Amino acid sequence: MLDPAKLRADFPILTRRIHDKPLTYLDSAATAQKPSAMLEAMDHFYRNHYGSVRRGIYTLSEEATGMYEAARETVAEFIGADSSEEIVFTKNATEAINLVAYSWGRSNLRKGDAIVLTEMEHHANLIPWYILAKEKGLELRFAKVTDGGRLDMMDFEKKLKGAKLVCVTHVSNVLGTINPVAEITKLAHEAGAKVLVDGAQAAPNLPLDMCELEADWYVFSGHKLYGPTGIGVLRTHAPVYEAMQPFLSGGEMINEVGLGDVTFAEPPATFEAGTMPAAEAIGLAVAIDYLNKLGMDSVREHEQAVTEYALEKLSAIEGVKIYGSKKAEDRVGLVSFTVDGIHPHDLASLLDQDGVAIRSGHHCAQPLHQKLGVPATARASFSVFTTTDDIDRLATSIKAAQKTFSEPVKA
Ligand SMILES: Cc1ncc(COP(=O)(O)O)c(C=O)c1O
């Protein structure tokens, strides 16, 4: 089991004080803090190896190209892809989903075709499909979420009949629910539908194996995985590539260009137009190396233990309502909750006074909040450095906020 207290030394930002209190960072599901190794690797690259990727035959350009391609290998191995050619670097998960909507959806879906989404999707996995549906006259179906916070598989199977595409999150960013992705892809493929999986909340928390999940597209963001902003991943593979048209176009995604005609480079280059985010890809690879050293099984084990502790501590506070399953094994390291009589934004701002950083709002999942019957929730999310002391500080701070709200306002 990893030692979170020891790992804190790897994250320089944790020495920050907020309102003269030690920082208790509980917003890793929004974005993860960065280990020194990652910061140093990006700095080292810019100071020693920086050059234009794939655009030069001088030493620095070749070094930069080599490091960028090595980063692709690291990502492929981390998620159990068959080869680095299956990895397309994007800006983030959002861009990767948009890429699929435009490059596959636009040319393969026709008027009347159905897409199955779920009620627990992040807006990133809704809006690109809403736009495409409007443009092409597609039908959108939404598989239900049960009262216990799980995907209703009976409803999913019903909605799947005749559908061409399934877009589903691996893990809910509000409920923490882990969806049975391997089962979903199997059912979808049997029904003749392709599957896009949004792995933004899964990649930082769960060991991943693309061969086991068998999604046609799997996407995630680097910044939630202890890597930098500006880098995301789309994993797909040869048979699917063949049916995909270019998305962004311009330099580096071509084979040959004449006046008025073009042939395209082979994937993944087809989908990486323009100057590559080399430092970001290298930073992501080092963040992955960091996680590999800890071992994703240990990361999962640790987050489950912290989640169990948090569920116990928060449920013991009167007036706190927790959303989603009460069992840690059903979820990743995040807990959304409300506190009677305190708006989540007020709660988050009071907690900030104690140095406790949590997220509040609809977490880019408004349809799910409508289903839950609340406009907003508060969310505490955990990482490799989260300790039980952090959870104790969260609980103490919530109780102090309740006290503040129960006191009469002085004239
Ligand atoms: C489940 C899920 N999908 C997609 C995204 C979008 O990630 P990004 O903003 O990095 O593109 C998020 C971010 O919060 C998320 O939680």
The ligand as an SDF file (V2000), in Angstrom:
LIG
                    3D

 16 16  0  0  0  0  0  0  0  0999 V2000
  -16.0410   12.5720  -16.8350 C   0  0  0  0  0  0  0  0  0  0  0  0
  -15.3660   13.7330  -17.5010 C   0  0  0  0  0  0  0  0  0  0  0  0
  -15.3260   13.7730  -18.8360 N   0  0  0  0  0  0  0  0  0  0  0  0
  -14.7200   14.7590  -19.5050 C   0  0  0  0  0  0  0  0  0  0  0  0
  -14.1210   15.7970  -18.8370 C   0  0  0  0  0  0  0  0  0  0  0  0
  -13.4890   16.8890  -19.6280 C   0  0  0  0  0  0  0  0  0  0  0  0
  -12.1240   16.9680  -19.3720 O   0  0  0  0  0  0  0  0  0  0  0  0
  -11.2900   18.1670  -20.0000 P   0  0  0  0  0  0  0  0  0  0  0  0
  -11.9420   19.4250  -19.5220 O   0  0  0  0  0  0  0  0  0  0  0  0
   -9.9270   17.9770  -19.4570 O   0  0  0  0  0  0  0  0  0  0  0  0
  -11.3800   18.0320  -21.4660 O   0  0  0  0  0  0  0  0  0  0  0  0
  -14.1480   15.8240  -17.4380 C   0  0  0  0  0  0  0  0  0  0  0  0
  -13.5480   16.9480  -16.6910 C   0  0  0  0  0  0  0  0  0  0  0  0
  -13.9250   17.2650  -15.5970 O   0  0  0  0  0  0  0  0  0  0  0  0
  -14.7790   14.7590  -16.7530 C   0  0  0  0  0  0  0  0  0  0  0  0
  -14.8260   14.7070  -15.4220 O   0  0  0  0  0  0  0  0  0  0  0  0
  1  2  1  0
  2  3  1  0
  2 15  2  0
  3  4  2  0
  4  5  1  0
  5  6  1  0
  5 12  2  0
  6  7  1  0
  7  8  1  0
  8  9  2  0
  8 10  1  0
  8 11  1  0
 12 13  1  0
 12 15  1  0
 13 14  2  0
 15 16  1  0
M  END
$$$$
